[in-house]
Amino acid sequence: MTATDPALDLAARALAVVLDLEAVDLRADSPLDDLGADAVARVQWADVVEGLAAPDHPDLRVTDEALVAARTVGDLAAHLRPLLSTGVGA
């Protein structure tokens, strides 16, 4: 996790909440399956991300397609980057 990448920071913080992990231990290349992020955990992750982002990005929505396609924490962050720039879901 890096403070210079807001999307990766948000992705890691939300995943840490869902999986009861330390966000600082998560890297962009951390495989979601190895972390225990099954389909239910990914949906929960999306809910946490949307809640954490709500104050600055109230319209941010994570798509189901992004959850299915993501293989790593970095993939989740990559989905968030444009949403954090515009504040809307894609």
C-alpha positions as CSV (number, residue, x, y, z in Angstrom):
1,M,0.0,0.0,0.0
2,T,1.2,3.5,-0.8
3,A,0.1,6.9,0.4
4,T,0.9,8.3,-3.1
5,D,-1.8,6.1,-4.7
6,P,-5.3,7.0,-3.3
7,A,-7.0,4.3,-5.3
8,L,-4.6,1.6,-3.9
9,D,-4.9,3.0,-0.4
10,L,-8.7,2.9,-0.6
11,A,-8.8,-0.6,-2.1
12,A,-6.4,-1.9,0.6
13,R,-8.2,-0.2,3.5
14,A,-11.5,-1.6,2.4
15,L,-10.2,-5.1,1.9
16,A,-8.5,-5.0,5.3
17,V,-11.8,-4.2,6.9
18,V,-13.6,-7.0,5.1
19,L,-10.9,-9.7,5.6
20,D,-9.7,-8.5,9.0
21,L,-6.2,-7.8,7.7
22,E,-3.7,-5.0,8.1
23,A,-3.9,-2.6,5.1
24,V,-0.2,-2.0,5.3
25,D,0.4,-5.6,4.5
26,L,-1.5,-5.5,1.2
27,R,0.4,-4.8,-2.0
28,A,-0.9,-4.2,-5.6
29,D,0.2,-7.7,-6.6
30,S,-1.5,-9.4,-3.6
31,P,-3.8,-12.1,-5.1
32,L,-7.3,-11.8,-3.9
33,D,-7.9,-15.5,-3.9
34,D,-4.9,-16.1,-1.7
35,L,-6.2,-13.4,0.7
36,G,-9.6,-15.2,1.0
37,A,-11.5,-12.7,-1.0
38,D,-14.3,-14.9,-2.3
39,A,-17.4,-13.5,-4.2
40,V,-19.1,-12.5,-0.9
41,A,-16.1,-10.7,0.4
42,R,-15.8,-8.8,-2.9
43,V,-19.3,-7.6,-2.7
44,Q,-18.7,-6.6,0.9
45,W,-15.5,-4.8,-0.3
46,A,-17.5,-2.8,-2.8
47,D,-19.9,-1.8,0.0
48,V,-17.0,-0.7,2.2
49,V,-15.3,1.2,-0.6
50,E,-18.6,3.0,-1.5
51,G,-19.0,3.9,2.2
52,L,-15.4,5.2,2.7
53,A,-15.6,7.2,-0.6
54,A,-19.0,8.7,0.1
55,P,-18.0,11.9,1.7
56,D,-15.9,13.0,-1.3
57,H,-17.4,10.8,-4.1
58,P,-21.1,10.2,-3.2
59,D,-21.9,8.7,-6.6
60,L,-19.0,6.2,-6.7
61,R,-20.3,2.7,-7.5
62,V,-18.2,-0.4,-8.0
63,T,-19.5,-2.6,-10.9
64,D,-20.1,-6.3,-10.6
65,E,-17.9,-6.8,-13.7
66,A,-15.0,-5.2,-11.9
67,L,-15.5,-7.5,-8.9
68,V,-15.5,-10.6,-11.1
69,A,-12.5,-9.5,-13.3
70,A,-10.2,-8.5,-10.4
71,R,-7.4,-10.9,-9.5
72,T,-5.3,-8.7,-7.3
73,V,-5.6,-5.7,-5.0
74,G,-4.1,-3.7,-7.8
75,D,-6.9,-4.7,-10.2
76,L,-9.4,-3.4,-7.7
77,A,-7.4,-0.1,-7.4
78,A,-7.2,0.2,-11.2
79,H,-11.0,0.1,-11.3
80,L,-11.2,2.8,-8.6
81,R,-8.8,5.3,-10.2
82,P,-11.1,6.7,-12.9
83,L,-14.0,6.7,-10.4
84,L,-12.1,8.7,-7.9
85,S,-11.2,11.2,-10.6
86,T,-14.8,11.7,-11.7
87,G,-16.7,10.7,-8.6
88,V,-19.1,8.4,-10.5
89,G,-19.4,4.7,-11.1
90,A,-18.7,3.2,-14.5
